[in-house]
Amino acid sequence: MNPTPSHTESVPTPAFDSLRELLHERTSCRAFLDRPVPRGVIEQVLGAAQRTASWCNAQPWQG
């Protein structure tokens, strides 16, 4: 039986380090530029969002 790691232990993986760095550098934008967002950028953002978990696996896009 493997012991459960404590909450104080770090997870020494490159993926976790990347995630931690992204979350640490995250900012909120409350001002917007007056120019259109290219369709390709919107499609990339939506494609990435589709791969994230939904709340309680609700999958509201599936009726």
Helices and strands as residue ranges (DSSP letters): H 14-25, H 39-50, G 55-57
